[in-house]
Amino acid sequence: MTVLEDLDRMPAKAVRIAVSHLDDAEAALADLRRQLSHARPSFILLFVPSRLSPDALSEALRNVFPNTVVFGCTTAGQITPRGYEDDALVALAFERSHFRVASTLFAPISPVSIADVVQQTERLAEQFRVTPGRKRLALIFADGLSKQEDILVAALEAGLKDIPVFGGSAGDGMRFEQTQVLRNGEFHSNAALLLLLETELAFSGLGFDHFQPTDSRMVVTRAVPEERLVLEINGSPAAHEYARLVNVPVDELSPTIFAENPVLVRNGNTYHVRAIQQIHGEHGLTFLSAIDDGLLLTLGRGKEIIRTLDTGLAVTDKQGEPPDFILGFDCYLRKLEIDRKGLAPEASERFRERRVVGFSTYGEQHLGVHVNQTFVGVAFFKPRGSVLP
């Protein structure tokens, strides 16, 4: 089945989707432009695979999309109308009849200035006034190696007040070298892109993982919080103690082991995943979320991942209708687990059925909280009634 046939199976009304697998940046963008020839976008979101050079794309964008507003980021994989992919350049053209957008760039974000983020966010929201009868939401795309998303999203929550915010941390395949966000034709590291959207479409936020707490608990006894680095757990070298708890030799620890045996942090009655990225040095563990001395961690155990995907994506509007499309931010560690278990075809079929398009992230942002190993998304429902001028 061709890409165009896959797109024909997913005829969303409020967004047009284009996918290219061409190796040359300008040729790939021209391929997208041809597929989007009938679109009248308010803006385009571009999800970039690690095989394409951001510098080459930035130069080509000026030639191929000179009069179009394009945002986006680099990724750790893509979700296309085919499902999971690793080498697809994906464009989502948000139709101007249904969406308005305003943007701002936070740079640098390491370290984050909470006051500056709040002030900049409040100013954007004040300037981008909502049209009566419409609703606003925010999307955030952050440098996934900045280690600042926890503070950033908390500041955004304060600045946006009652405007919900969803998003994903930019990725870099599995290299963990450089991640970037795209605004006004330029890619930026050590930065975060905030999009404020207005739409007449009904929408619903999604956020779910597939883990439950076990009885195995641990305490961080030595950490470097600004680096998200844990050196000791329960008074022992962190990697060795974690390996003991998951019953795996320390030299066999890997991203797959981390994906299938995450640690959880309790917040009230809710557990959030604090994912481990990799071993640091001989004994340390680098995390993908905030970590600190004295933090109590609980080892997580996975539930059936396809079943939780089915349940989590089963969202409808007030009339019982499925979404027009779901913009999805899916942790790369979820895909690692799905791949290892041979479940990628099943997961991809669920994404196709539910009209999910998005990317694999280095972290997810959901209503003021930075999380890991979580699917976060926004379900936009079919247009009904009036459209934006």
C-alpha positions as CSV (number, residue, x, y, z in Angstrom):
1,M,0.0,0.0,0.0
2,T,1.4,3.4,-1.0
3,V,1.7,6.4,1.2
4,L,-1.1,8.2,-0.8
5,E,-3.4,5.2,-0.3
6,D,-2.7,5.3,3.5
7,L,-3.6,9.0,3.5
8,D,-6.8,8.3,1.6
9,R,-7.8,6.0,4.4
10,M,-7.5,8.9,6.8
11,P,-9.5,11.8,5.2
12,A,-9.5,14.2,8.1
13,K,-11.4,17.4,7.4
14,A,-9.6,19.9,9.6
15,V,-6.0,18.9,8.8
16,R,-4.3,17.7,5.7
17,I,-1.4,15.2,6.1
18,A,1.6,14.6,3.9
19,V,4.5,12.2,4.2
20,S,7.8,11.9,2.3
21,H,10.5,9.4,2.5
22,L,12.9,11.1,0.0
23,D,16.5,11.6,1.2
24,D,17.1,15.1,-0.2
25,A,15.7,17.8,2.0
26,E,14.5,20.1,-0.8
27,A,13.0,17.2,-2.8
28,A,11.2,15.9,0.3
29,L,9.7,19.3,1.0
30,A,8.7,19.6,-2.6
31,D,7.0,16.2,-2.3
32,L,5.1,17.5,0.7
33,R,4.1,20.6,-1.1
34,R,2.6,18.6,-4.0
35,Q,0.6,16.5,-1.6
36,L,-0.7,19.6,0.1
37,S,-1.5,21.5,-3.1
38,H,-5.2,21.8,-2.1
39,A,-4.6,22.9,1.5
40,R,-5.1,26.4,2.7
41,P,-3.2,26.2,6.0
42,S,-3.1,28.5,8.9
43,F,0.2,26.8,9.6
44,I,2.1,23.6,9.0
45,L,3.6,21.3,11.7
46,L,6.7,19.5,10.5
47,F,8.0,16.4,12.2
48,V,11.6,15.7,11.2
49,P,13.3,12.3,11.2
50,S,16.9,12.0,12.4
51,R,18.2,11.1,8.9
52,L,17.5,14.6,7.5
53,S,19.7,17.6,8.3
54,P,17.9,20.5,10.0
55,D,20.2,22.9,8.3
56,A,19.4,21.6,4.9
57,L,15.7,21.7,5.7
58,S,15.9,25.2,7.0
59,E,17.5,26.4,3.7
60,A,15.1,24.4,1.6
61,L,12.0,25.7,3.5
62,R,12.7,29.3,2.2
63,N,12.5,28.0,-1.4
64,V,9.7,25.5,-1.1
65,F,7.3,27.1,1.5
66,P,8.3,30.8,1.2
67,N,4.9,32.1,2.2
68,T,3.7,29.5,4.7
69,V,4.1,29.5,8.4
70,V,5.9,26.3,9.4
71,F,6.6,25.0,12.9
72,G,8.0,21.7,14.1
73,C,10.8,19.8,15.7
74,T,13.2,16.9,15.3
75,T,11.9,13.6,16.5
76,A,12.8,10.1,17.8
77,G,10.4,8.6,15.3
78,Q,7.1,9.5,13.7
79,I,3.4,8.4,13.7
80,T,2.1,8.6,10.2
81,P,-1.1,7.3,8.6
82,R,0.8,4.0,8.4
83,G,1.5,4.0,12.1
84,Y,5.0,3.9,13.6
85,E,7.8,5.0,11.3
86,D,11.4,6.0,11.7
87,D,12.4,7.8,8.5
88,A,9.3,9.8,7.5
89,L,9.1,13.6,7.1
90,V,5.6,14.4,8.2
91,A,3.6,17.6,7.6
92,L,0.3,18.5,9.1
93,A,-1.4,21.4,7.4
94,F,-3.9,22.9,9.9
95,E,-6.7,24.4,7.7
96,R,-7.1,28.2,8.2
97,S,-10.9,27.7,8.1
98,H,-10.6,25.9,11.5
99,F,-7.5,27.2,13.2
100,R,-5.7,30.4,14.1
101,V,-2.3,30.4,15.7
102,A,0.2,32.6,17.5
103,S,3.7,31.6,18.6
104,T,6.6,32.5,20.8
105,L,10.1,31.0,21.3
106,F,11.7,30.6,24.7
107,A,15.5,30.7,24.2
108,P,17.7,29.9,25.9
109,I,15.7,27.6,28.3
110,S,18.7,26.2,30.1
111,P,18.5,27.5,32.7
112,V,14.8,28.4,32.7
113,S,13.8,31.8,33.9
114,I,10.4,31.2,35.4
115,A,9.5,34.9,35.6
116,D,10.4,35.4,31.9
117,V,8.4,32.4,30.8
118,V,5.3,33.5,32.7
119,Q,5.6,37.1,31.5
120,Q,6.2,36.0,27.8
121,T,3.3,33.5,28.0
122,E,0.9,36.0,29.6
123,R,1.8,38.6,26.9
124,L,1.1,36.1,24.1
125,A,-2.2,35.1,25.6
126,E,-3.2,38.7,26.0
127,Q,-2.3,39.7,22.5
128,F,-4.0,36.6,21.0
129,R,-7.5,37.2,22.2
130,V,-10.0,34.5,21.9
131,T,-12.9,35.0,19.4
132,P,-16.3,34.6,21.1
133,G,-17.6,31.0,20.7
134,R,-14.1,29.6,20.1
135,K,-11.7,27.8,22.4
136,R,-7.9,28.0,22.9
137,L,-5.3,25.4,23.6
138,A,-1.5,25.4,23.7
139,L,1.1,23.1,22.2
140,I,4.7,23.1,23.5
141,F,7.7,21.6,21.7
142,A,10.9,21.7,23.8
143,D,14.5,20.7,23.3
144,G,14.5,17.2,24.6
145,L,18.0,17.4,25.9
146,S,17.6,20.6,27.8
147,K,16.6,18.9,31.1
148,Q,14.4,21.9,31.8
149,E,10.9,20.7,30.7
150,D,9.7,20.1,34.3
151,I,10.2,23.8,35.3
152,L,9.2,25.0,31.8
153,V,5.7,23.4,31.8
154,A,5.0,24.5,35.4
155,A,5.8,28.1,34.4
156,L,3.6,27.7,31.3
157,E,0.7,26.4,33.5
158,A,1.0,29.6,35.6
159,G,1.2,31.9,32.5
160,L,-1.6,30.2,30.5
161,K,-3.9,29.9,33.5
162,D,-7.1,28.1,32.2
163,I,-5.6,27.3,28.7
164,P,-4.7,23.6,28.5
165,V,-1.2,22.8,27.3
166,F,0.0,19.6,25.7
167,G,3.2,18.7,24.0
168,G,6.3,16.6,23.4
169,S,10.1,17.0,23.8
170,A,12.0,17.0,20.5
171,G,14.1,13.9,19.8
172,D,17.2,12.8,17.9
173,G,16.5,9.2,16.9
174,M,18.4,7.2,19.5
175,R,21.6,9.4,19.3
176,F,20.8,11.8,22.2
177,E,23.2,14.4,20.7
178,Q,21.1,17.4,19.6
179,T,17.4,18.1,19.4
180,Q,15.8,21.2,17.9
181,V,12.6,23.0,17.4
182,L,11.5,24.9,14.3
183,R,10.1,28.4,14.1
184,N,10.1,30.9,11.2
185,G,12.2,28.7,9.0
186,E,15.0,28.3,11.6
187,F,15.9,25.4,13.9
188,H,16.9,26.2,17.5
189,S,18.5,24.1,20.2
190,N,18.3,25.0,23.9
191,A,14.9,26.4,23.1
192,A,11.2,25.7,23.3
193,L,8.4,26.6,21.0
194,L,4.9,27.6,22.3
195,L,1.9,27.6,19.9
196,L,-1.3,29.1,21.0
197,L,-4.2,27.7,18.9
198,E,-7.8,28.9,18.5
199,T,-10.4,26.7,17.0
200,E,-14.1,26.2,16.8
201,L,-13.5,22.4,16.8
202,A,-14.3,20.4,20.0
203,F,-11.2,18.8,21.4
204,S,-10.2,16.5,24.2
205,G,-6.8,16.0,25.9
206,L,-5.4,12.5,26.3
207,G,-2.8,11.2,28.7
208,F,-2.1,7.6,29.7
209,D,0.6,5.0,30.4
210,H,0.4,1.3,31.0
211,F,2.2,0.9,34.4
212,Q,1.0,0.1,37.9
213,P,3.1,0.3,41.1
214,T,4.7,-2.7,42.7
215,D,5.8,-3.3,46.3
216,S,9.5,-2.5,45.4
217,R,10.4,0.9,46.7
218,M,13.7,2.8,46.6
219,V,15.0,6.2,47.9
220,V,17.4,8.4,46.0
221,T,20.2,8.9,48.4
222,R,22.6,10.9,46.1
223,A,21.7,12.9,43.1
224,V,22.7,15.8,40.9
225,P,19.3,17.4,40.3
226,E,20.4,19.9,37.6
227,E,21.7,17.0,35.5
228,R,18.8,14.6,36.3
229,L,21.5,12.3,37.5
230,V,21.2,9.7,40.3
231,L,24.4,8.4,41.7
232,E,23.0,6.4,44.7
233,I,19.8,4.5,45.4
234,N,19.2,3.0,48.9
235,G,22.8,4.0,49.7
236,S,24.3,1.9,46.9
237,P,25.5,2.7,43.4
238,A,22.4,3.6,41.5
239,A,22.9,1.3,38.5
240,H,23.8,-1.7,40.7
241,E,20.8,-1.2,43.0
242,Y,18.4,-0.8,40.1
243,A,19.8,-3.9,38.4
244,R,19.3,-5.8,41.6
245,L,15.7,-4.7,42.0
246,V,14.8,-5.7,38.4
247,N,16.9,-8.9,38.7
248,V,19.1,-8.2,35.7
249,P,23.0,-8.2,35.6
250,V,24.2,-4.6,35.6
251,D,26.1,-5.1,32.4
252,E,22.8,-6.1,30.7
253,L,21.0,-2.9,31.5
254,S,19.7,-1.3,28.3
255,P,17.1,1.1,27.0
256,T,14.7,-1.8,26.6
257,I,15.2,-2.9,30.3
258,F,14.6,0.7,31.4
259,A,11.5,0.9,29.2
260,E,10.0,-2.3,30.6
261,N,10.9,-1.6,34.3
262,P,10.3,2.1,34.9
263,V,10.3,3.9,38.2
264,L,7.2,5.8,39.3
265,V,6.7,8.8,41.5
266,R,3.5,9.2,43.5
267,N,1.6,12.5,43.4
268,G,-1.5,12.2,45.5
269,N,-3.3,9.1,44.1
270,T,-1.6,9.3,40.8
271,Y,1.7,7.7,39.7
272,H,3.9,9.4,37.1
273,V,6.8,7.7,35.3
274,R,10.3,9.0,35.9
275,A,12.0,7.2,33.0
276,I,15.7,6.2,33.0
277,Q,17.5,7.4,29.8
278,Q,20.8,5.6,30.2
279,I,23.7,4.6,32.5
280,H,26.0,7.5,33.3
281,G,29.6,6.5,33.8
282,E,30.0,3.3,35.7
283,H,27.3,3.5,38.3
284,G,25.0,6.5,37.7
285,L,21.6,6.7,36.0
286,T,20.5,9.6,33.9
287,F,16.7,10.3,34.0
288,L,14.4,12.0,31.6
289,S,12.5,13.9,34.3
290,A,13.3,15.8,37.4
291,I,15.0,13.9,40.2
292,D,16.3,14.9,43.6
293,D,17.8,13.7,46.9
294,G,15.3,11.9,49.1
295,L,12.8,11.2,46.4
296,L,10.8,8.1,47.0
297,L,10.6,5.9,43.9
298,T,8.4,2.8,43.2
299,L,9.3,0.2,40.6
300,G,6.6,-0.1,38.0
301,R,5.1,-3.2,36.3
302,G,3.6,-3.0,32.9
303,K,0.0,-3.9,32.0
304,E,-0.9,-5.1,28.5
305,I,0.3,-2.3,26.3
306,I,-2.0,-2.8,23.3
307,R,-5.1,-3.1,25.5
308,T,-4.3,0.2,27.3
309,L,-3.7,1.8,23.9
310,D,-7.1,0.7,22.8
311,T,-8.7,2.0,26.0
312,G,-6.8,5.3,26.0
313,L,-7.5,6.2,22.4
314,A,-11.2,5.3,22.6
315,V,-12.4,8.9,22.9
316,T,-15.6,10.3,21.3
317,D,-17.4,13.7,21.3
318,K,-20.8,14.4,22.9
319,Q,-22.5,12.9,19.9
320,G,-20.5,9.7,20.2
321,E,-18.5,10.4,17.1
322,P,-14.7,9.5,16.8
323,P,-12.1,12.2,16.4
324,D,-11.4,13.8,13.1
325,F,-7.7,13.2,14.0
326,I,-5.6,12.8,17.1
327,L,-2.3,14.8,17.4
328,G,-0.1,12.4,19.4
329,F,3.1,12.7,21.4
330,D,4.3,9.2,22.3
331,C,7.4,8.5,24.3
332,Y,10.1,6.7,22.4
333,L,10.5,4.2,25.3
334,R,6.9,3.0,24.6
335,K,7.9,2.2,21.0
336,L,11.1,0.4,22.2
337,E,8.9,-1.9,24.3
338,I,6.4,-2.4,21.6
339,D,9.1,-3.2,19.1
340,R,10.8,-5.7,21.4
341,K,7.5,-7.5,22.0
342,G,6.8,-7.7,18.3
343,L,3.7,-5.6,18.7
344,A,4.5,-2.7,16.3
345,P,2.0,-3.9,13.6
346,E,-0.8,-4.1,16.2
347,A,0.0,-0.7,17.7
348,S,0.3,0.9,14.2
349,E,-3.1,-0.6,13.3
350,R,-4.6,1.1,16.4
351,F,-3.1,4.4,15.4
352,R,-4.5,4.0,11.9
353,E,-8.0,3.2,13.2
354,R,-8.0,6.2,15.6
355,R,-6.4,8.6,13.1
356,V,-3.4,9.4,15.2
357,V,-0.5,11.4,13.7
358,G,2.4,12.7,15.6
359,F,5.9,11.8,16.8
360,S,8.0,9.7,19.2
361,T,9.3,12.0,22.0
362,Y,12.0,12.3,24.6
363,G,9.3,13.3,27.1
364,E,5.7,14.5,27.2
365,Q,3.9,17.5,28.6
366,H,0.4,17.1,29.9
367,L,-1.6,19.8,31.7
368,G,1.4,21.3,33.6
369,V,3.3,18.1,34.3
370,H,6.3,16.7,32.4
371,V,6.0,13.0,32.2
372,N,7.7,10.0,30.5
373,Q,6.6,6.7,28.9
374,T,3.3,8.2,28.4
375,F,1.0,8.8,25.4
376,V,-0.2,12.4,25.4
377,G,-2.4,13.8,22.7
378,V,-5.2,16.1,21.6
379,A,-8.3,14.6,19.9
380,F,-9.9,17.1,17.5
381,F,-13.4,16.3,16.5
382,K,-15.1,16.7,13.1
383,P,-16.1,20.3,12.2
384,R,-19.7,21.2,13.0
385,G,-21.3,24.5,12.1
386,S,-19.4,27.7,11.5
387,V,-15.8,28.0,10.5
388,L,-13.2,30.6,11.1
389,P,-13.0,33.5,8.6
